Amino acid sequence: MSSPVGLHRVLAPAGVLPQAAQRLDARSEISADEVRIAVERLNLDAASFRQLAQKHGGDGDRVRAEVLDIIGTRGKMQNPVTGSGGMLIGTVDEVGPDSPLGLTKGDRVATLVSLTLTPLAVTDGLVGWDGRSEQVPCVGHAILFARSVAAVLPDDLDPRLALAVLDVCGAPALTARVVRPGASVAVVGGAGKSGSLSLAAARRAGAGRTVGVVPTQAEAALLRGAGLADHVAVADARDPVALAAAVGEPVDVTVVCVDVPGCEHGAILATADGGTVVFFSMATSFAAAALGAEGLAADVTMLVGNGYVPGHAEYALGLVREVPGVRKLFEGRLTL
């Protein structure tokens, strides 16, 4: 009997949810409440891709071989070091009669649930991917459960652009929920995908002052050109004192969107007492964040960006359509 959260697909260890499983059953046959997707492209999350690229010294062939091994061994894409995965786009191939997702065969969709819990099989050996970018063209299939989430791809955006946006669409939606009119907001990693969307969301929510923090002068120039932040600062987010100094006066909300570990303490130092820190990076150590706030006697609320907020897909796509600076940054990343 199938489970709406995919328990029937867990092969090992028994009794855990698919995200915590070591191996999933990725067979193509579906249960009555499942949906099978013919996969066209994966989008590896930034933390996972960075770790793989650094591990293999930028050797794309070795990165590709490890991704293939992970998928083949685990029946899903879940980086064993970062624990993260990404998402995918494809075409609905078959819909079970009891599926509640509202999808129809032939729909082109993006999954809005992580690859870490999505049964996945690749059949082309990833021959169309050079191993040097987060977006991975491929042939294969994936399975969605009754409790999965997917969005039909919009007709007015390049599918690659839509995939990149939907991969991080939880960040701007939660930022918009947290930011109050007049609040000061710092976004660490402001020139990236989730960071640029979060800056745009903060402004739309009525932020009084926005600060975008980036690691290099090159990214600072990109962010200034996009016009998304009132102030752009260059700092190593792993250096707590430097990050706090770059932000300046402590802000009401700090949003962390970088894909490197060790940024927790700086984000806490940059946030005013009574403020909020939102961690969207999969490289975050939540133990370090909790203990760091305690050690700094920081009265801050810390939130985990879980990637899902009702309406998050349409909200993020709307920002890309309506804020030229955001679209410019995204399209620049795709060109690179």
Salt bridges, closest charged atoms under 4 A:
ASP25 OD2 - ARG27 NH1 2.25
GLU34 OE2 - HIS8 NE2 2.61
GLU34 OE1 - ARG9 NH2 2.84
GLU40 OE1 - ARG108 NH2 2.44
ASP61 OD1 - ARG64 NH2 2.77
GLU66 OE1 - LYS55 NZ 3.19
GLU66 OE1 - HIS56 NE2 2.50
ASP93 OD2 - ARG36 NH2 2.86
GLU94 OE1 - ARG36 NH1 2.83
GLU134 OE1 - LYS193 NZ 3.34
GLU134 OE2 - ARG333 NH2 3.56
ASP156 OD2 - ARG321 NE 2.70
ASP158 OD2 - ARG160 NH2 3.36
ASP167 OD2 - LYS193 NZ 3.24
ASP230 OD1 - ARG203 NH2 3.04
ASP236 OD1 - ARG238 NE 3.00
ASP259 OD1 - ARG50 NE 2.84
GLU314 OE1 - ARG321 NH1 3.87
GLU322 OE1 - ARG204 NH2 2.89
GLU331 OE2 - ARG327 NE 2.99
